[in-house]
């Protein structure tokens, strides 16, 4: 006759194996979709530009002015000085390649977006998992705090804090600010998912074997929410990059280095002179990055949905 422990082990193994296979099938569907590979390739290209910026711009960084063969005139994109000249040049007193500025801007926006998303995911997952799994007073306190953060729109909140706190506005400052203000949505999502997972049979089976609650949460409950967390993380990176570009364009953002937003702000007055490349290429980089991240996030989301 099969004893209770054997029954528990069987139930645990069966349901846990099914969930593990479901997660595996999600990733299989994801990597079989063209949208996923298009997003990954485009994002990898943008990251490579940021990493190899000094090599691509041949030693011309975003701050060095230089004299070139066109005699301090605004010059439209050309292949004559490839690759530095393909995005055109700015006017005196800057006399810089828009390409060099834009490539170096990627070194600010991409790390900021990924860094802020990492902080937000960590805080949101911890708060959402603890509140959803343990419930009771823990859930009440943590979810009320989450509701407070959800009540305020993200971008106006960032603008208000940025104006109020007059610190030196470095990329690290805004990475931390975005992360600490942007965790509430993923916390609510993880909270809802953990409540469902916590009532599964294999969770009860693990409890009956004396496994600690934190170990059950980390090894059995949280892995079930991983695809949804990754979807939100990918989409939040694009949100943070757009937010950073917006506040930089409004001149209340980063002041210590060149960014995509500040390049666009600097180039706005020159649009009337038909010097379109000032804002076209930084805007294109922002658009391509956001498209890549959204392709990855939306493709993964559809992979999850098609498996339900």
Helices and strands as residue ranges (DSSP letters): H 4-31, H 34-51, H 53-56, G 84-87, H 98-134, H 136-151, H 154-164, H 171-181, H 184-197, H 201-208, H 213-216, I 217-221, G 222-225, H 226-249, H 260-267, G 268-273, H 277-306
